[in-house]
Amino acid sequence: MKSANFLAKIRIPSAGKVSGNVYDLDTGEEYLLLRVESNTGSFSAVVKAEYRTILQDIAGKCFVKAQADRIKDEIKARYGDEPDFPFKKFPDYAVFRNPQNRKWYGLLMAMLLGKLTGDEKDQQEAAVLNLKLAEEKLPALRKKADFFPAYHMNKQNWLSVLLNNDLQDEEVLAMLDESRAFTERKK
């Protein structure tokens, strides 16, 4: 049996929707059985599996979810809490509240990094999460990279955390757990 050679041509436009075609290099024609769902032949199943592997590899290497999106997804998974967007001037600022009492435990926002660092020339956009933490923890954290006095919050109990993938998600989530615990009703 002759070994088949195929070429996958993948297109990734700026909108991010991946598409592609597979060509048989021996004939130069597109391998159309790739698109036929009802085709269950063993050879076409191998070609389809290889094509899926290529697409999954591209997705894994090129479309990594931003840390802010991963944190937002984890908030939904852990607590079932959806963000609300209370600011007309900043419609993308996401507030996370305890549904029992509506107290805030997180504010997720995209902002200019210079607003945190004090360097107004720094116009790089950054994802930031404001959290409420134990007051005694804040001085040590503020000495570390990626932690800042809270932007537009009470700096005595709140901290801004830069979500730029330098911190592990688990570290951010542990602080998020603590912040949410502050909103729990005391018995």
Buried (B, 14 or more C-beta within 10 A) or exposed (E): EEEEEBEBEEEBEEEEEBEBBBBBEEEEEEBEBBEEEEBEEEEBEEBBEBBEEBBEEBEEEEEEEEBBEBBBEBBEEEBEBEBEEEEEEBEEBBBBBBEEEEBBBBBBBBBBBBBBBEEEEEEEEBBBBBBBBEEEEBEEBBEEEBBBBBBBBEBEBBBBBBBBBEBEBEEBBEBBEBBBEBBEEEE
